[in-house]
Amino acid sequence: MITAIRAVRRAKGLTLDDVARRCDPPTTAQTIGRLETGTRTVSVGWLNRIAAALDVAAVDLVTMPERADLPVVAILDSTGIQAPTRPNLATPPQVEPGQVAVTVAAGVGDYRTGDVLWCTTLGPDDFESALYRDVLVPRPAGRFAFGRLVALTDGSPTLIPVGDDAAPQQIERPVWIARAVRLIRTL
């Protein structure tokens, strides 16, 4: 199996030791190095541990023939733009179970026409993790509310809709909400 562990680790600016310490349970930098180079076989268990340590999906660490990775040719930071010191890849986003999308047909608030928001659905026990984030909330009769989640009262979220002069809305105990996690924007 060909992995992209090294490319993802370097793209995140982490050392072998950083990844080893982030693993659960922690391991050694030498072990991570062996897994990166293929000296040691990468099992599904190791792939999942390292993916969690790098905060990516396990599929992002496997080179798959049907998925094209983008080569990183420049790095922009506060000092300017420069070429990377070693080869890096930008892994395209992967759809995860439970994700839904919102498309923007006309600019509103911080969103522009053509934007696509990827959202992760959450059950009532996880609503609190979306506080102060933009969320999609289902309403009766196939309608939705979208805005910043500013409060939760007895499982009922209160949103401030995007846009000017929008009054807060409280939605009575929805079955799920979807937290915006990724913005896809064409420039």
NORWOMO-V84206 format. One record per residue. N is the residue number from 1. OMEGA is omega in radians with two decimals (NA if undefined). Layout:
n = <N	N>
omega = <OMEGA	OMEGA>
This chain:
n = <1	2	3	4	5	6	7	8	9	10	11	12	13	14	15	16	17	18	19	20	21	22	23	24	25	26	27	28	29	30	31	32	33	34	35	36	37	38	39	40	41	42	43	44	45	46	47	48	49	50	51	52	53	54	55	56	57	58	59	60	61	62	63	64	65	66	67	68	69	70	71	72	73	74	75	76	77	78	79	80	81	82	83	84	85	86	87	88	89	90	91	92	93	94	95	96	97	98	99	100	101	102	103	104	105	106	107	108	109	110	111	112	113	114	115	116	117	118	119	120	121	122	123	124	125	126	127	128	129	130	131	132	133	134	135	136	137	138	139	140	141	142	143	144	145	146	147	148	149	150	151	152	153	154	155	156	157	158	159	160	161	162	163	164	165	166	167	168	169	170	171	172	173	174	175	176	177	178	179	180	181	182	183	184	185	186	187>
omega = <3.11	-3.13	3.09	-3.09	-3.10	-3.12	-3.14	3.12	-3.14	3.12	3.12	3.10	-3.10	3.06	3.06	-3.14	3.10	-3.11	-3.14	3.14	-3.13	3.13	3.12	-0.02	-3.13	3.12	-3.13	3.08	3.14	3.12	3.13	3.11	3.13	3.10	3.12	-3.03	-3.13	3.08	3.07	-3.12	-3.14	3.08	3.08	3.11	3.11	-3.14	3.13	3.12	-3.11	3.09	3.11	3.13	-3.14	-3.13	3.06	3.04	-3.13	-3.14	3.12	-3.11	-3.11	3.07	-3.11	-3.05	-3.11	-3.13	3.13	3.04	-3.14	3.06	3.06	-3.11	3.13	3.10	3.14	3.04	-3.06	3.14	-3.14	-3.12	3.13	3.09	3.08	3.14	3.07	-3.11	3.09	3.06	2.99	-3.11	3.12	-3.13	3.11	3.08	3.12	3.11	3.10	3.12	3.05	-3.10	3.01	3.06	-3.11	-3.11	3.10	-3.10	3.09	-3.10	3.14	-3.04	-3.11	3.05	3.13	3.10	3.02	3.10	3.03	-3.07	3.09	-3.11	-3.14	3.03	-3.09	-3.14	-3.09	-3.12	-3.06	-3.14	-3.13	3.14	3.12	3.04	3.07	-3.10	3.00	-3.11	3.10	3.08	3.13	3.05	3.05	3.10	-3.14	2.94	3.12	3.10	-3.13	3.11	-3.07	3.14	3.03	3.11	3.13	3.12	3.12	-3.12	3.00	-3.10	2.89	-3.10	3.09	-3.14	-3.09	3.01	3.13	3.13	3.10	3.12	3.02	-3.13	-3.09	2.98	3.07	3.14	3.14	2.89	3.11	-3.13	3.08	-3.10	-3.10	3.07	3.08	-3.05	3.03	3.14	NA>
